[in-house]
Amino acid sequence: QVQLVESGGGLVQAGGSLRLSCAASRSILSINVMGWYRQAPGKERELVALMTNPGGIGYADSVKGRFTISRDDASNTVYLQMNSLKLEDTAVYYCKASVTRATMTRYDYWGQGTQVTVSS
């Protein structure tokens, strides 16, 4: 199992920046995919950014050029740097880890989420 704890959310004005952190309970080198998702009230959860192991990165079109996903292997932490925040970025942000075992069965693990609120 993988436990994930998100932090770094808060209230920020449009145009501002926040950095979200996701601390994992095991080495992220053993996790096939880590990603950030978000969900606004009344809307479906959507992918924001992901990082594969080894080395792939992808972003939703809505955040390209503004958000950056990165990691620190020593601390088992994945980050989401969010710049030029917009009102529509307001949501609960979730960290997800996906692990594929030798049986080729994939397991998904979710953090509890951290609230990001962007004000005008």
N, C-alpha and C positions, 0 to 999 in steps of 0.2 A: 504494500500500500504506500501511497504518497500523500502526505499532508501538505497543504498549501495555505499560506497565510499572506493575504494582501495588505498593503498599507500605502499611505501617501495620498489618499483622496482628501477632498476638502472643497472649499468654496473659493472660486477664482473668477476674476473678471475676464470678459471676452478679450482675447488677444494675449492673455497671460499664459503661464506654463505651470505644469505639475509633473512630477516624476512618481510613478507608481512602482512599488516593489512587490515581488512575489517570492517568498522564502519557501523553499522545498525541504522536506524532511530527509531527502536522500540526494545523492549526487545527481545533478542534472545531466551529467554525461551518460547516465544510464536511462534517461528518459528520451524517448524517440522524438516527441514533439511537445513543445510548450507554446502556449498561446494566450493571448488576451482577447476576451470577449466583453461585450457590454449589452445591457438591457435597460431601456427606458420604460417608464410606466405605460402599459397598454401596447407595448411593441414586443416583437420577437427578439430573442437574444441573437446577436450578430457577431461575426468574427471581426476583430480589429486588426490583429497582427499575430503572426506565428513564427516560430523558429524551430527548424528541424535539426536533428543530430544524426549525421554530421551536416553542417553548414548550409541550410537554406532559410531564406527569410521571405515573408510575404506580408502584404498590407492590403486592407480594404481600400477601394478607390477613394472613399470619403476622407481618409486620413493620410494618404500618400503625400509626402513632402512636409508633413506636420508632425507625425509621430514616428518614433524610433524605438524598436525593440532591441535589447541587448542583454548580456548576461555576465555574471561573475561566477566562474566555476568554483573558486575557492570558498565562497560563501553560499553556494547553491541557491543563487538568487537570479531571477530574471526581472528586468526593468522595462518599463514603458515610459519613455520621455515624451510628453505631450506639449507641443508648442502651438502658438497661434490658436488657442482654444476658441471654439464657437459655441453659441447657445445650444446647438443641436448635439454637441458632445456630452451634454448632461445625461448621466446614466449611472447605473451601478456597474462597475468594472470587475470582471472575474478572471482569475487565472485558471488555466486548465493544463493538466499534464496528461499525456497519452503514452502508455507503455505497451509494447508488443512483446509478448513472451515467446518462448521457444515453440510453444504450441500454435503460434501465429494468431493467438487470441489477443485482441486489443482491450486494454482497460483504460478508462478515462477517470480522472480525478479532478475535482473542482474545489477552489477556495470558496470562502463565504462571501466575498465581494467587498468592494470599497466604493463609497459614494463619491462621485465627482459632480459638482454643481457649478455651472458656468453662468454668471450673471452679466447683464448688459451694463 
